[in-house]
Structures are given as structure tokens and as C-alpha cells.
Amino acid sequence: MFVDSVRVYVKGGDGGNGMVAFRREKYVAAGGPAGGDGGRGGNVVFVVDEGLRTLVDFRYKRHFKAARGENGRTKGQHGAGAEDLVVRVPPGTTVIDDDTQQVIADLVVNGQRAVIARGGRGGRGNIRFATPANPAPEIAENGEPGQERYVRLELKVLADVGLVGFPSVGKSTLLSVVSAARPKIAEYHFTTITPNLGVVDVDEERSFVMADLPGLIEGAHEGVGLGHQFLRHVERTRVIIHVIDMAGSEGRDPYDDYVQINEELKLYNKKLEERPQVVAANKMDIPGAEENLAEFRKKVGEDVPVFPISAATKQGVRELLYKVAEMLEEIPDVPLVEDVADEETTVLYKAEPEEDAFTVRRENETFVVEGEKLEKLVKMTNLNSHDSIQRFARIMRSMGVDDALRKKGAENGDIVRIGKFEFEFVD
């Protein structure tokens, strides 16, 4: 089963909780705080594995959660950090944030790594909060929550050469003739609904991978005829073979087909317009093809390489393959994508700045305070400790939350909610 698009949930591990502990040892009076920090939560890391070809494994497992860090220990010992959760993906996988539609990582090189969900840092133990004014604090933080998000994985086939064209122009037949691939071939449109790959041996020293891509129709760049699912596979190819039914066996003009498909490629991605392209004038064994070819050559000019072939009789196929092999020798072997790491084991980290801003709104009789930093602070506060709650109140006051609540009309005894934590406002 070929699967090239899935939606999965990823969550980095939570950090371990800091510990409240004191040094209790014979002959050591007032030993002071000795609670250690919690360990770091594990990251969710995607790694390219060249042995995989589709995203079918993600159809059966769609949730990936890394382990949380260990809690801090006594005697100032840190909790152990959790191991990263490594998820293997095939080459050519693009990871996109499902909410923002931002590309997180483009994974094409074997061994390339990307951190998709960052683990939370460990909470600080009470040894971190000791001050001259408070030498024995009973304050410790909970671990920071790990990053969580839904991501969409899209697989773009990695092939040297891609066959494009209208449905039923002979793309699958051509692939079956030049390689050992056996794609489905039938006399109806959209026989091919998933890309088929085949290795083409030109001679003893030269070979390349060819992809038979599903047929395109007018409006494919807008998703017509599953256009989006098919067009994205063209982006990875280094050379495009544009297969055209030169006999016009379905009543279409060959030149109009050529213009229409190129327009769809350009509208989908302007860079595809610059991709090296060869025209394979197929079905030359059918009457009328020679006249159409002569007219076609006049319209496209001499700049476009046109090779008359017949995939059914193998006429002209060898000359086409030699030309493609020569073109591939002149094109860099690196996949044609931007920002691809040169080293095989590169980890991509992206710093995401935290915003101090918060908003206050009234929901019936409750004042709701919303803000990423505040909600994270609530989760990292030990609400069973009086000293921790007092520290939380001081931080809120310094951030201006109290003043904002007063401006909204909050009075003594009113209920305030931050995340899932509710408390009474005290003026």
C-alpha cells in the first residue's frame, strides 16, 4: 500500500519535577536545602531511513509521545534526562505544522534528523531558591510541559526522472518497457493513482530511477483530479519527461496538451518551469502521428528537445534514454530542494520566542486570563505548597496581571481562571 500523506500527533516528554529536601546529617546543624532538579523530557526526533518507501506505518500508529524526565532527588542530585523518541521516516518526507501550515522540516538525506516536538526542561529543586533572606525555601518547580502539536507528513517521491502528461498517454507503458517495474496498464483514465518507481539501466555504467506519476488534467494545481496529491511528487525530480499522445487518439491537440500541462506545473510551483524537460512524442506507430509531430515541432521551436517514440513497439526509446542520461550527468545529484543539510546527521533546532503578553476577558462571573507564559507558569507551580503559591502570586503581580484584572472590574472574592487553575482574587 502506497501512503504519501498522514496526520499524526507528537508530544515531547515533560520535564521531571524538582524536589523539596533538606540535608539531615548527624553533627551538621541547619544543613540547608538539598532538593535536586528534575531531568529533561525527551524530544520527538524524526530521522530519515532510506530503507522506507511509504508512510504506511503511520496509518496504524498516529500518536508519538516521548518519555518524561525523572524527578529530582535528595542530596542535590538531578533526575535523569529521558531518551529521545526516534521516529523513522522515508527520504523525501516534508513535516508541516497542521495548525500554522508552516514547514518544520524537509527530510531528504539518509540519516538527517529534525526535532519535531521539544521536551520540557526539568523543574528546579529547592536548592535553587535559597537566598540570604530565605535560606531554607520549601519551593520547587514542576517540570516544564513538553511541546505538543499535530503535524502533517507529506511524502514526495525521490526520483531522478519523472513522467508527466495527461491520463492515458502511455506513461506506464513507457516505464514498463524501460525497467522491470510492472505498473497497472488499462484503457481508461487514472489507471495509475500512486507513483510507480523503476530503475532504468542505460548501459553498464549509467542508470537512474524513473517515476511514473499519475496523470494530470486541467485545474490540477487547484486539486482537480487529485492534482495536489500528484503534483507534489514532481518537485523532487531532476529531469521531467513530458509524454504526449502525438497521434491525438482522444481528440486533443498535442500542442495544447503540452501547453496545458506546463501551465499546471508552473501554477503549482514556479520553479518547475525551470526544471529540465524532454518531450517524448509517444504513439508514433499510429496513423496521423507524423503530421502532428511536424506541426508540433514548428510550434515549440528548436529549443525544446523532442524525441518521437512508440512505447508499444519500443521505437526511439533508446535514444530518449541516452539523452536523459546525458542531462542527468550535468545536473547536481543533490535533491532539488532548499535548505537541505549537507551533513548526514544534522539536527535542526528552531528557537521559538516566548511572548510575555496576556489577555483578560470576562466569562459570566469568572475572569479568564490567557497567555502562553502564564499558563506554563501555572503548570510548573506546585499548588500543594504555600511557598510556591506565594511565589506564583509575586510573579503575576510583577507581570501586571493584578492591575489588568482591576481594570476589568475584578473585586475581592471574584473567581479568576488561568488554564485549569481557579482562585479568588484578593485586592
RODO-2510 file (C-alpha; in nm, 4 decimals, decimal comma):
residues 427
     n   res          X          Y          Z
     1     m     0,0000     0,0000     0,0000
     2     f     0,1414     0,3389    -0,1034
     3     v     0,0623     0,6116     0,1529
     4     d     0,2019     0,9609     0,0915
     5     s     0,0106     1,1863     0,3343
     6     v    -0,0799     1,1360     0,7006
     7     r    -0,1644     1,3456     1,0069
     8     v    -0,0032     1,2482     1,3371
     9     y     0,0179     1,3801     1,6942
    10     v     0,3581     1,4334     1,8560
    11     k     0,4411     1,5352     2,2135
    12     g     0,7767     1,5953     2,3751
    13     g     0,8268     1,4472     2,7206
    14     d     0,7506     1,6616     3,0266
    15     g     1,0428     1,7608     3,2438
    16     g     1,0808     1,5879     3,5815
    17     n     0,9649     1,7711     3,8940
    18     g     1,2146     1,9460     4,1191
    19     m     1,2363     1,8189     4,4772
    20     v     1,1974     1,9822     4,8159
    21     a     1,4502     1,8215     5,0511
    22     f     1,6889     1,9236     5,3290
    23     r     2,0262     1,7955     5,4357
    24     r     1,9746     1,5947     5,7549
    25     e     2,3020     1,4655     5,8819
    26     k     2,4438     1,3985     6,2275
    27     y     2,6622     1,6800     6,3596
    28     v     2,5518     1,9124     6,0737
    29     a     2,3214     2,1770     6,2163
    30     a     2,0902     2,3577     5,9717
    31     g     2,2180     2,1611     5,6740
    32     g     2,0086     2,3713     5,4332
    33     p     1,8172     2,2775     5,1169
    34     a     1,9255     1,9687     4,9211
    35     g     1,6491     1,9115     4,6617
    36     g     1,7787     1,8431     4,3108
    37     d     1,6402     1,9451     3,9708
    38     g     1,4213     1,7229     3,7555
    39     g     1,5550     1,5658     3,4363
    40     r     1,4867     1,6904     3,0846
    41     g     1,1978     1,5358     2,8917
    42     g     1,2747     1,3501     2,5698
    43     n     1,2415     1,5103     2,2263
    44     v     1,0458     1,3585     1,9398
    45     v     1,3034     1,3297     1,6606
    46     f     1,2322     1,2291     1,3006
    47     v     1,5192     1,0500     1,1247
    48     v     1,5433     0,9627     0,7555
    49     d     1,5722     0,5891     0,6859
    50     e     1,6484     0,5073     0,3216
    51     g     1,5015     0,1590     0,3712
    52     l     1,1472     0,3040     0,3928
    53     r     0,9466     0,3974     0,0853
    54     t     0,5984     0,4997     0,2065
    55     l     0,4240     0,6406     0,5152
    56     v     0,2086     0,3291     0,5578
    57     d     0,3388     0,2654     0,9120
    58     f     0,1815     0,5923     1,0258
    59     r    -0,1650     0,4679     0,9360
    60     y    -0,1554     0,2272     1,2288
    61     k     0,0269     0,4430     1,4837
    62     r    -0,0597     0,8105     1,4864
    63     h     0,0439     0,9203     1,8378
    64     f     0,4080     0,9619     1,9386
    65     k     0,4892     1,0677     2,2954
    66     a     0,8418     1,0897     2,4320
    67     a     0,9193     0,9813     2,7900
    68     r     0,9244     1,2348     3,0741
    69     g     1,2357     1,3129     3,2778
    70     e     1,2936     1,1675     3,6249
    71     n     1,2098     1,3765     3,9310
    72     g     1,4895     1,5418     4,1270
    73     r     1,6413     1,3559     4,4211
    74     t     1,7809     1,4316     4,7619
    75     k     2,1430     1,5368     4,8243
    76     g     2,1188     1,7819     4,5335
    77     q     2,1029     1,5042     4,2741
    78     h     1,9458     1,5756     3,9374
    79     g     1,6866     1,3401     3,7917
    80     a     1,7930     1,1508     3,4806
    81     g     1,7026     1,3022     3,1453
    82     a     1,4763     1,0949     2,9207
    83     e     1,5940     0,9460     2,5919
    84     d     1,4673     1,0973     2,2698
    85     l     1,1892     0,9175     2,0847
    86     v     1,3269     0,8427     1,7368
    87     v     1,0697     0,8068     1,4573
    88     r     1,1939     0,6810     1,1212
    89     v     1,0559     0,8344     0,8011
    90     p     1,1303     0,7695     0,4308
    91     p     1,3501     1,0070     0,2260
    92     g     1,1501     1,2916     0,0758
    93     t     0,9246     1,3494     0,3780
    94     t     0,8101     1,7050     0,4473
    95     v     0,6829     1,7790     0,8001
    96     i     0,4214     2,0567     0,8222
    97     d     0,2587     2,2058     1,1332
    98     d    -0,1124     2,1279     1,0914
    99     d    -0,2266     2,4496     1,2637
   100     t     0,0056     2,7097     1,1090
   101     q     0,0827     2,5238     0,7816
   102     q     0,4485     2,6129     0,8378
   103     v     0,7110     2,3682     0,7098
   104     i     0,9004     2,2360     1,0133
   105     a     1,1488     2,0145     0,8312
   106     d     1,2269     1,8838     0,4830
   107     l     1,3938     1,5449     0,5238
   108     v     1,5685     1,4096     0,2170
   109     v     1,9188     1,2867     0,3111
   110     n     1,9684     0,9460     0,4733
   111     g     2,0420     0,9953     0,8447
   112     q     1,9139     1,3549     0,8514
   113     r     1,7430     1,4384     1,1821
   114     a     1,4915     1,7014     1,2896
   115     v     1,3445     1,7743     1,6337
   116     i     0,9683     1,7922     1,5769
   117     a     0,8499     1,8251     1,9399
   118     r     1,0893     1,9550     2,2050
   119     g     1,0935     1,8010     2,5514
   120     g     1,0389     2,0215     2,8568
   121     r     1,3188     2,1197     3,0929
   122     g     1,3277     1,9758     3,4411
   123     g     1,1787     2,1737     3,7275
   124     r     1,4209     2,3356     3,9725
   125     g     1,4643     2,1893     4,3180
   126     n     1,4565     2,3979     4,6382
   127     i     1,8362     2,4234     4,6408
   128     r     1,7936     2,6725     4,3537
   129     f     1,5692     2,9079     4,5512
   130     a     1,7897     2,9588     4,8574
   131     t     1,8637     3,3257     4,9303
   132     p     2,0090     3,5122     5,2301
   133     a     1,6556     3,6222     5,3167
   134     n     1,5144     3,2690     5,2811
   135     p     1,7957     3,0150     5,3325
   136     a     1,5589     2,7165     5,3706
   137     p     1,2902     2,7519     5,0996
   138     e     1,0171     2,4968     5,0547
   139     i     0,9770     2,5885     4,6888
   140     a     1,0296     2,3571     4,3918
   141     e     0,9041     2,3705     4,0347
   142     n     0,7138     2,1087     3,8424
   143     g     0,8698     2,0016     3,5146
   144     e     0,8048     2,2097     3,2056
   145     p     0,5397     2,0522     2,9769
   146     g     0,6765     1,9117     2,6525
   147     q     0,5816     2,0696     2,3229
   148     e     0,2814     1,9085     2,1579
   149     r     0,1352     1,9583     1,8137
   150     y    -0,0382     1,7884     1,5232
   151     v     0,1810     1,7602     1,2151
   152     r     0,1101     1,6526     0,8608
   153     l     0,3640     1,4336     0,6834
   154     e     0,3801     1,4557     0,3052
   155     l     0,5987     1,2217     0,1028
   156     k     0,7418     1,3450    -0,2252
   157     v     0,8947     1,0591    -0,4216
   158     l     1,2711     1,0880    -0,4714
   159     a     1,3394     1,0002    -0,8347
   160     d     1,5855     1,1236    -1,0949
   161     v     1,3270     1,1381    -1,3725
   162     g     0,9521     1,1941    -1,3599
   163     l     0,6992     1,1087    -1,6318
   164     v     0,4219     1,3681    -1,6608
   165     g     0,1348     1,4117    -1,9017
   166     f    -0,2381     1,3710    -1,9484
   167     p    -0,4003     1,0408    -1,8495
   168     s    -0,3659     0,7515    -2,0971
   169     v    -0,0755     0,8964    -2,2998
   170     g     0,1465     0,5925    -2,2329
   171     k     0,3495     0,6831    -1,9227
   172     s     0,3007     0,3478    -1,7503
   173     t     0,3704     0,1603    -2,0731
   174     l     0,6973     0,3510    -2,1164
   175     l     0,8073     0,2713    -1,7607
   176     s     0,7270    -0,0986    -1,8062
   177     v     0,9344    -0,1073    -2,1283
   178     v     1,2496     0,0601    -1,9905
   179     s     1,2550    -0,1015    -1,6440
   180     a     1,1452    -0,4090    -1,4539
   181     a     0,8512    -0,2174    -1,2986
   182     r     0,5081    -0,3569    -1,3732
   183     p     0,2572    -0,0751    -1,3246
   184     k    -0,1119    -0,1293    -1,3919
   185     i    -0,1946    -0,0574    -1,7570
   186     a    -0,5507    -0,0286    -1,8888
   187     e    -0,7566     0,1661    -2,1427
   188     y    -0,9184     0,4125    -1,9010
   189     h    -0,8112     0,7310    -1,7300
   190     f    -0,6332     0,7391    -1,3946
   191     t    -0,5231     0,3771    -1,4092
   192     t    -0,2206     0,4984    -1,2107
   193     i    -0,3243     0,6582    -0,8819
   194     t     0,0063     0,6209    -0,6958
   195     p     0,3626     0,6806    -0,8231
   196     n     0,5483     0,3774    -0,9579
   197     l     0,9273     0,3650    -0,9467
   198     g     1,1598     0,1747    -1,1754
   199     v     1,5381     0,1571    -1,2212
   200     v     1,6451     0,2226    -1,5789
   201     d     1,9784     0,0697    -1,6908
   202     v     2,1021     0,2789    -1,9837
   203     d     2,4334     0,0942    -2,0166
   204     e     2,6833    -0,0802    -1,7905
   205     e     2,7888     0,2421    -1,6210
   206     r     2,4762     0,4560    -1,6191
   207     s     2,1385     0,4050    -1,4561
   208     f     1,8717     0,6233    -1,2974
   209     v     1,5399     0,5996    -1,1132
   210     m     1,2278     0,6843    -1,3122
   211     a     0,8874     0,7611    -1,1595
   212     d     0,5591     0,7090    -1,3413
   213     l     0,3426     0,9843    -1,1933
   214     p    -0,0387     0,9787    -1,2099
   215     g    -0,1995     1,1678    -1,4981
   216     l    -0,2705     1,5414    -1,4757
   217     i    -0,5719     1,7326    -1,6071
   218     e    -0,6739     2,0959    -1,6332
   219     g    -0,7036     2,2545    -1,2889
   220     a    -0,4619     2,0077    -1,1265
   221     h    -0,2820     2,2925    -0,9443
   222     e    -0,6125     2,3640    -0,7647
   223     g    -0,6572     1,9988    -0,6668
   224     v    -0,8784     1,8922    -0,9591
   225     g    -0,8405     1,5193    -1,0276
   226     l    -0,6345     1,4732    -0,7104
   227     g    -0,3878     1,7203    -0,8635
   228     h    -0,2248     1,8277    -0,5370
   229     q    -0,1517     1,4666    -0,4436
   230     f     0,0109     1,4012    -0,7818
   231     l     0,1959     1,7269    -0,8455
   232     r     0,3973     1,7255    -0,5262
   233     h     0,5891     1,4196    -0,6467
   234     v     0,7159     1,6158    -0,9492
   235     e     0,9016     1,8607    -0,7220
   236     r     1,1736     1,6098    -0,6336
   237     t     1,2615     1,5017    -0,9877
   238     r     1,5747     1,6348    -1,1569
   239     v     1,4503     1,5875    -1,5148
   240     i     1,0935     1,5803    -1,6452
   241     i     0,9918     1,3621    -1,9409
   242     h     0,6751     1,5135    -2,0825
   243     v     0,4864     1,2288    -2,2518
   244     i     0,2445     1,3456    -2,5221
   245     d    -0,0032     1,1452    -2,7298
   246     m     0,1228     1,2674    -3,0686
   247     a    -0,1472     1,0703    -3,2521
   248     g    -0,4204     1,2697    -3,0751
   249     s    -0,6075     0,9437    -3,0243
   250     e    -0,8518     1,1049    -2,7792
   251     g    -0,9283     1,4045    -2,9998
   252     r    -0,6972     1,6534    -2,8234
   253     d    -0,4344     1,8633    -2,9981
   254     p    -0,0804     1,7537    -2,8904
   255     y     0,0458     2,1119    -2,8665
   256     d    -0,2496     2,2131    -2,6488
   257     d    -0,1686     1,9198    -2,4180
   258     y     0,1932     2,0369    -2,3971
   259     v     0,0955     2,3949    -2,3084
   260     q    -0,1745     2,2900    -2,0610
   261     i     0,0443     2,0538    -1,8574
   262     n     0,3317     2,3027    -1,8437
   263     e     0,0897     2,5699    -1,7263
   264     e    -0,0338     2,3430    -1,4466
   265     l     0,3265     2,2740    -1,3395
   266     k     0,4053     2,6467    -1,3341
   267     l     0,0917     2,7394    -1,1404
   268     y     0,1656     2,4729    -0,8804
   269     n     0,5321     2,5719    -0,8366
   270     k     0,7103     2,8330    -1,0481
   271     k     1,0426     2,6540    -1,0045
   272     l     0,9098     2,3584    -1,2057
   273     e     0,9066     2,5852    -1,5110
   274     e     1,2887     2,5945    -1,4930
   275     r     1,3274     2,2175    -1,4473
   276     p     1,4995     2,0469    -1,7456
   277     q     1,2358     1,8860    -1,9655
   278     v     1,2318     1,6445    -2,2590
   279     v     0,9272     1,5787    -2,4756
   280     a     0,8512     1,2134    -2,5547
   281     a     0,6217     1,2184    -2,8611
   282     n     0,4517     0,8852    -2,7998
   283     k     0,2254     0,6646    -3,0154
   284     m     0,4213     0,7360    -3,3353
   285     d     0,3105     0,3954    -3,4683
   286     i    -0,0472     0,5237    -3,5095
   287     p    -0,1507     0,6870    -3,8406
   288     g    -0,1555     1,0673    -3,8313
   289     a     0,1190     1,0976    -3,5702
   290     e     0,3874     1,2047    -3,8223
   291     e     0,1787     1,5007    -3,9441
   292     n     0,1024     1,6074    -3,5890
   293     l     0,4714     1,5819    -3,4965
   294     a     0,5766     1,8095    -3,7826
   295     e     0,3187     2,0680    -3,6751
   296     f     0,4206     2,0309    -3,3104
   297     r     0,7900     2,0920    -3,3881
   298     k     0,7021     2,4160    -3,5700
   299     k     0,5104     2,5490    -3,2695
   300     v     0,7581     2,4605    -2,9902
   301     g     1,0710     2,5574    -3,1860
   302     e     1,4154     2,4030    -3,1796
   303     d     1,4906     2,4830    -2,8128
   304     v     1,2653     2,2018    -2,6857
   305     p     1,4160     1,8527    -2,7333
   306     v     1,1509     1,6285    -2,8916
   307     f     1,2001     1,2518    -2,9288
   308     p     0,9465     1,0580    -3,1375
   309     i     0,8873     0,7211    -2,9725
   310     s     0,6446     0,4336    -2,9547
   311     a     0,6350     0,2739    -2,6109
   312     a     0,4360    -0,0181    -2,7531
   313     t     0,6946    -0,1055    -3,0220
   314     k     0,9986     0,0401    -2,8364
   315     q     1,0729     0,2627    -3,1366
   316     g     1,3029     0,5574    -3,0422
   317     v     1,3068     0,4676    -2,6694
   318     r     1,6828     0,4016    -2,6573
   319     e     1,7675     0,7476    -2,7994
   320     l     1,5392     0,9112    -2,5407
   321     l     1,7101     0,7292    -2,2518
   322     y     2,0596     0,8258    -2,3721
   323     k     1,9576     1,1921    -2,3876
   324     v     1,8105     1,1813    -2,0357
   325     a     2,1225     1,0112    -1,9000
   326     e     2,3398     1,2869    -2,0510
   327     m     2,1239     1,5555    -1,8908
   328     l     2,1441     1,3869    -1,5503
   329     e     2,5238     1,3862    -1,5671
   330     e     2,5186     1,7661    -1,5945
   331     i     2,2696     1,8194    -1,3099
   332     p     2,3869     1,8026    -0,9460
   333     d     2,2987     1,4790    -0,7711
   334     v     2,1685     1,6695    -0,4661
   335     p     1,7867     1,6743    -0,4419
   336     l     1,6431     1,9983    -0,5792
   337     v     1,5123     2,1446    -0,2525
   338     e     1,6101     2,4433    -0,0452
   339     d     1,7784     2,4390     0,2904
   340     v     1,8877     2,0754     0,2719
   341     a     2,1580     1,9929     0,5257
   342     d     2,4904     1,8836     0,3775
   343     e     2,5857     1,6611     0,6690
   344     e     2,4068     1,3330     0,7131
   345     t     2,3481     1,3688     1,0849
   346     t     2,2254     1,7238     1,1285
   347     v     1,9734     1,8122     1,3971
   348     l     1,7513     2,1112     1,3241
   349     y     1,6608     2,3316     1,6204
   350     k     1,4326     2,6306     1,5896
   351     a     1,4144     2,8814     1,8738
   352     e     1,0588     2,9936     1,9339
   353     p     1,0458     3,3179     2,1373
   354     e     0,8054     3,3251     2,4287
   355     e     0,5608     3,6119     2,4470
   356     d     0,5008     3,7842     2,7786
   357     a     0,1660     3,9203     2,6581
   358     f    -0,1580     3,8017     2,8138
   359     t    -0,5242     3,8850     2,7758
   360     v    -0,8029     3,9187     3,0331
   361     r    -1,1659     3,8555     2,9458
   362     r    -1,4845     3,8053     3,1419
   363     e    -1,6773     3,4816     3,1065
   364     n    -2,0027     3,5097     3,3046
   365     e    -1,8824     3,5700     3,6624
   366     t    -1,5290     3,4433     3,6029
   367     f    -1,2259     3,6419     3,4857
   368     v    -1,0207     3,4349     3,2406
   369     v    -0,6521     3,5194     3,1975
   370     e    -0,4890     3,3721     2,8859
   371     g    -0,1229     3,3745     2,7930
   372     e     0,1296     3,1093     2,6960
   373     k     0,3872     3,2095     2,9585
   374     l     0,1282     3,2354     3,2371
   375     e    -0,0311     2,9007     3,1560
   376     k     0,3112     2,7351     3,1520
   377     l     0,3888     2,9014     3,4896
   378     v     0,0720     2,7503     3,6389
   379     k     0,1676     2,4023     3,5206
   380     m     0,5160     2,4398     3,6669
   381     t     0,3923     2,5626     4,0072
   382     n     0,3434     2,3123     4,2883
   383     l    -0,0055     2,4132     4,4004
   384     n     0,0210     2,1953     4,7124
   385     s     0,2943     2,4188     4,8538
   386     h     0,2078     2,7503     5,0224
   387     d     0,5501     2,8974     4,9449
   388     s     0,5180     2,8048     4,5756
   389     i     0,1760     2,9689     4,5545
   390     q     0,3154     3,2857     4,7148
   391     r     0,5957     3,2918     4,4571
   392     f     0,3384     3,2454     4,1790
   393     a     0,1389     3,5436     4,3139
   394     r     0,4515     3,7641     4,3193
   395     i     0,5359     3,6767     3,9581
   396     m     0,1794     3,7539     3,8447
   397     r     0,1930     4,0882     4,0244
   398     s     0,5233     4,1794     3,8583
   399     m     0,3810     4,0891     3,5153
   400     g     0,0889     4,3291     3,5693
   401     v    -0,1857     4,0678     3,5912
   402     d    -0,3317     4,2192     3,9111
   403     d    -0,3568     4,5655     3,7533
   404     a    -0,5175     4,4240     3,4395
   405     l    -0,7783     4,2399     3,6483
   406     r    -0,8627     4,5598     3,8396
   407     k    -0,9099     4,7490     3,5120
   408     k    -1,1574     4,4801     3,4035
   409     g    -1,3521     4,5338     3,7272
   410     a    -1,2286     4,2422     3,9404
   411     e    -1,3001     4,2809     4,3131
   412     n    -1,2244     4,0864     4,6310
   413     g    -1,3637     3,7340     4,6137
   414     d    -1,4092     3,7200     4,2337
   415     i    -1,3037     3,3970     4,0625
   416     v    -1,0008     3,4089     3,8310
   417     r    -0,9051     3,1230     3,5989
   418     i    -0,5682     3,0617     3,4358
   419     g    -0,5635     2,7405     3,2345
   420     k    -0,7334     2,4843     3,4631
   421     f    -0,6374     2,6646     3,7855
   422     e    -0,9047     2,8752     3,9578
   423     f    -0,8526     3,1027     4,2579
   424     e    -1,0122     3,4002     4,4342
   425     f    -0,8890     3,7493     4,3587
   426     v    -0,7583     3,9327     4,6650
   427     d    -0,7135     4,3082     4,6253
***
